[in-house]
């Protein structure tokens, strides 16, 4: 019988934090899960670390060639068999009750397409840098309204480990858009939100680690201007669909806010790099 949840971990040279990340999945308060790992041609000891875990819920796949960020995200999800799917990054951490609370909410609310919750940002040593407590109680919110709110300039869905996706909804929308390098996760959440409601929980779902080992952080620091272009492309894609009823004024506001946010993120990433060198 398929598990209730498929936790899908795209892997590439994640040896530094991989063990801790995997342990946060395997120690969940609910055990009806599988952990699917898809290695994108790592050159470090990541696969050796995985081999140390004696847990039948773990399955490791190897790509014949490097597929890149979104490409590997799609590949690992293609192996999932669960009713719900969560993308888990190699250096982030799941809250112990995350899957139990998120699945319970979605089971109780069949019209929901994904679930999100409260999160935190941690540094390379696991120290909490920021708490992001958006939800004071569990409930259901309009997917359309939340999508429009996020397009005021910030990805308030947060990072992929925050959201749990209903597989049926994913089958309708398709996987990550590989033409988007910097915003495929945000784009997918928008597409899902256009088809149904969101189950939100006040539970701490995940901790997002800011570190130089993150593949997305490395890409972001190298090509921040291209990231802005990518964000614009995502917005226009959803504006043209007509579902969110976006207009040119919305687009201009989005462009302004996203560029301010991009500068702020680069400053944070540079600060983290300086701290590492001390």
C-alpha positions in Angstrom: 0.0 0.0 0.0 1.4 3.5 -0.9 2.3 5.7 2.0 0.2 8.7 2.9 3.1 11.1 2.3 6.0 11.1 -0.1 8.8 13.3 1.1 11.0 14.0 -2.0 14.5 15.2 -1.5 16.5 16.5 -4.5 20.2 16.0 -3.6 23.4 17.6 -4.9 26.6 17.8 -2.8 24.7 18.1 0.4 27.1 16.3 2.8 27.3 19.1 5.3 23.7 19.1 6.5 22.2 16.1 4.9 22.3 13.8 7.9 20.4 16.3 10.0 17.9 17.0 7.3 17.1 13.3 6.8 16.8 12.7 10.5 14.2 15.5 10.7 12.1 13.6 8.2 12.5 10.1 9.7 11.7 11.3 13.2 8.3 12.8 12.3 5.5 12.1 14.7 3.7 10.2 11.9 5.5 7.3 10.3 3.3 6.7 7.2 5.8 8.2 4.8 8.5 7.5 2.3 11.6 9.5 1.7 12.7 9.5 -1.9 16.1 11.0 -2.6 17.3 11.7 -6.2 21.0 12.4 -6.4 22.0 14.8 -9.2 25.5 13.5 -9.8 27.0 14.6 -6.5 30.8 14.6 -6.2 30.9 14.6 -2.4 30.1 11.9 0.3 26.3 12.6 0.2 25.4 9.1 -1.0 27.7 7.5 1.6 25.9 9.4 4.3 22.5 8.1 3.1 23.8 4.5 3.1 24.4 4.8 6.8 20.6 5.0 7.4 19.0 1.6 8.0 15.4 2.6 7.2 13.3 0.9 4.6 11.4 4.1 4.0 14.4 5.6 2.2 14.8 5.1 -1.5 17.8 6.6 -3.4 17.9 7.2 -7.1 20.8 8.4 -9.2 20.5 10.7 -12.3 22.7 9.7 -15.2 23.4 13.4 -15.9 23.0 16.6 -13.9 19.5 17.9 -14.4 19.8 21.2 -12.4 17.6 22.6 -9.7 14.1 22.4 -11.1 14.9 19.4 -13.3 15.9 17.3 -10.3 12.9 18.6 -8.3 10.6 17.2 -11.1 12.6 14.0 -11.3 12.3 13.2 -7.6 8.6 14.0 -7.6 8.0 11.6 -10.5 9.0 8.7 -8.2 6.4 9.6 -5.5 3.5 7.3 -4.7 1.9 9.0 -1.8 -1.4 10.9 -1.6 0.5 14.0 -0.5 3.9 15.2 -1.6 6.5 17.4 0.1 9.7 18.7 -1.4 12.5 18.5 1.3 15.7 20.4 0.8 19.0 18.8 1.8 20.0 21.5 4.3 16.6 22.5 5.8 14.8 20.9 8.8 11.2 19.7 9.3 9.3 20.5 12.5 8.6 17.2 14.3 4.8 17.5 14.0 4.8 19.1 10.5 3.5 16.1 8.4 1.0 15.0 11.0 -0.7 18.4 11.3 -0.6 19.2 7.6 -2.0 15.9 6.5 -4.8 16.0 9.1 -5.8 19.5 8.0 -5.9 18.5 4.3 -7.7 15.3 5.0 -10.4 17.3 6.9 -10.7 19.8 4.1 -10.9 18.0 0.7 -11.1 21.3 -1.3 -7.5 22.2 -0.3 -4.7 21.8 -2.7 -1.7 22.5 -0.4 -0.9 23.3 3.2 1.5 25.9 4.6 2.5 26.9 8.1 4.8 28.8 10.3 8.5 28.7 9.6 11.9 30.0 10.8 15.2 31.0 9.3 18.3 29.5 10.8 22.0 30.1 10.2 24.7 27.6 9.3 24.9 26.4 12.9 21.2 26.0 13.4 20.7 29.2 15.4 17.3 30.8 14.8 17.7 34.2 13.0 14.1 34.9 12.3 10.6 33.5 13.2 8.0 33.8 10.5 4.7 33.2 12.4 2.1 34.2 9.8 -0.7 32.0 11.2 -2.2 32.3 14.7 -4.5 29.3 14.3 -5.3 26.4 11.9 -7.7 27.1 9.2 -8.5 27.3 5.4 -7.9 30.3 3.3 -8.7 31.2 -0.3 -6.0 30.1 -2.7 -6.8 32.9 -5.2 -6.6 35.6 -2.5 -3.4 34.3 -1.1 -1.8 34.1 -4.5 -2.7 37.7 -5.2 -1.3 38.7 -1.9 2.0 37.0 -2.6 2.3 38.9 -5.9 2.5 42.1 -4.1 6.1 41.4 -4.0 7.0 38.5 -1.6 6.9 34.8 -1.8 4.8 34.3 1.4 4.5 30.6 0.6 8.1 30.4 1.8 10.5 27.6 0.8 9.4 24.2 -0.7 9.7 22.2 2.6 6.9 24.5 4.0 4.2 23.2 1.7 2.5 19.9 1.5 0.8 19.3 -1.9 -2.2 17.2 -2.7 -1.1 14.8 -5.4 -4.4 15.1 -7.4 -3.9 18.9 -7.6 -0.3 18.4 -8.8 -1.5 16.0 -11.5 -3.7 18.8 -12.8 -1.2 21.7 -12.7 1.9 19.8 -13.7 5.3 20.0 -11.9 7.9 22.8 -11.7 8.3 25.0 -14.7 12.0 24.4 -15.7 12.1 27.6 -17.8 12.1 29.4 -14.5 15.5 29.2 -12.8 14.9 31.3 -9.7 11.1 31.1 -9.1 9.9 27.6 -10.0 8.7 26.9 -6.5 6.8 30.2 -6.2 5.3 29.7 -9.6 4.0 26.2 -8.7 2.4 27.5 -5.6 0.6 30.1 -7.6 -0.6 27.5 -10.1 -1.9 25.3 -7.3 -3.6 28.2 -5.6 -5.5 29.0 -8.8 -7.2 25.6 -8.5 -8.2 25.4 -4.8 -7.9 26.5 -1.2 -5.0 26.4 1.2 -4.9 24.7 4.6 -2.8 26.8 6.9 -1.5 25.7 10.3 0.0 27.5 13.2 2.4 24.6 13.6 6.1 25.2 13.1 6.6 23.4 9.8 10.2 23.9 8.8 13.4 25.8 9.3 15.1 27.3 6.3 18.9 27.4 6.6 20.8 30.3 5.1 24.3 29.0 4.2 26.8 29.1 1.4 26.1 25.4 0.7 22.7 26.2 -0.6 22.6 25.8 -4.4 19.8 28.4 -4.7 21.8 30.9 -2.6 24.9 30.5 -4.8 22.8 31.0 -8.0 21.1 34.0 -6.5 24.3 35.8 -5.5 25.8 35.3 -9.0 22.9 36.5 -11.1 20.6 38.7 -9.1 19.6 40.8 -12.2 18.5 37.6 -14.0 16.5 36.7 -11.0 14.5 39.9 -11.3 13.9 39.0 -15.0 12.8 35.5 -14.0 10.3 36.9 -11.4 8.9 39.3 -14.1 8.4 36.3 -16.4 6.6 34.4 -13.7 4.2 37.3 -13.0 3.4 37.9 -16.6 2.7 34.1 -17.0 0.0 34.3 -14.3 -1.3 37.7 -15.5 -1.9 36.3 -18.9 -3.8 33.3 -17.5 -6.5 35.7 -16.3 -7.3 33.6 -13.2 -5.9 36.0 -10.7 -7.3 39.1 -12.4 -3.9 40.9 -12.4 -3.3 44.1 -14.3 -0.4 46.4 -15.3 -0.6 48.4 -12.1 -0.2 45.1 -10.1 2.8 44.3 -12.3 4.6 47.6 -11.7 4.1 47.3 -8.0 5.4 43.8 -8.1 8.5 44.8 -10.1 9.4 47.6 -7.6 8.9 45.5 -4.5 10.7 42.4 -5.9 13.8 44.5 -6.7 14.0 46.0 -3.2 13.6 42.5 -1.8 16.4 41.2 -4.1 18.8 43.8 -2.8 17.9 43.0 0.8 18.5 39.3 0.2 21.9 39.9 -1.4 22.9 41.9 1.7 21.8 39.0 4.0 23.7 36.5 1.9 26.9 38.6 1.9 26.6 39.1 5.6 26.4 35.3 6.1 29.5 34.9 3.9 31.5 37.3 6.0 30.4 35.6 9.2 31.6 32.3 7.8 35.1 33.7 7.0 35.6 35.0 10.6 
